[in-house]
Amino acid sequence: MLIALIALQSDFELLDDSDTSFSMGFKENEETLDPASLIKRNKRILRSYQSLIRSAVTLDGLMDSENGGKSKL
């Protein structure tokens, strides 16, 4: 279920795994990015992941209830 929901996402983003130091910015494409903006971006992406997981769990529960409590997964 979760994989199907991910496949429907047109703007699915991955977390940035850049090794950064919080005492200074890092360079990407010749410009310095603020570590705070990286944290905000990753938090936004995590909220999106959590929303997808909650949706998948809810849909799975609804499917179970329609099948009389027997999951086909």
C-alpha positions in Angstrom: 0.0 0.0 0.0 2.8 2.4 1.0 4.7 1.8 -2.2 1.6 2.5 -4.3 1.1 5.8 -2.5 4.7 6.7 -3.1 4.4 5.9 -6.8 1.5 8.4 -7.0 3.6 11.2 -5.6 4.9 13.5 -8.4 7.2 15.6 -6.2 8.6 12.9 -3.8 11.8 14.2 -2.2 14.5 12.3 -0.4 16.2 13.6 2.7 19.5 15.3 2.1 22.3 13.1 3.5 25.1 15.7 3.0 27.7 15.5 5.7 27.4 19.1 7.1 28.9 20.9 10.0 26.5 22.9 12.1 29.2 25.5 12.9 29.4 26.6 9.2 27.4 26.3 6.0 28.4 23.9 3.2 28.9 24.5 -0.4 26.6 23.1 -3.0 26.6 24.4 -6.6 29.0 27.2 -5.6 26.6 28.8 -3.0 26.6 28.4 0.7 23.4 26.9 2.2 22.3 27.6 5.7 22.2 24.5 8.0 18.9 25.8 9.4 17.2 25.7 6.0 18.5 22.1 5.5 16.9 21.1 8.9 13.6 22.8 7.9 13.6 21.1 4.5 14.3 17.7 6.1 11.5 18.3 8.7 9.1 19.1 5.9 10.1 15.9 4.1 9.7 13.8 7.3 6.1 15.2 7.8 5.4 14.2 4.2 6.7 10.6 4.9 4.6 10.4 8.1 1.5 11.5 6.2 2.1 8.8 3.6 2.5 6.2 6.3 -0.6 7.3 8.2 -2.6 7.2 4.9 -1.3 3.7 4.1 -2.2 2.4 7.6 -5.6 4.0 7.4 -6.3 2.5 4.0 -5.1 -0.9 5.1 -7.4 -0.7 8.1 -10.3 0.2 5.9 -9.6 -2.7 3.6 -9.4 -5.1 6.6 -12.7 -3.9 7.8 -14.3 -4.5 4.4 -12.9 -8.0 4.3 -14.3 -8.9 7.7 -11.0 -8.4 9.5 -9.0 -10.7 7.2 -6.1 -8.9 5.6 -5.0 -10.0 2.1 -1.5 -8.3 2.7 
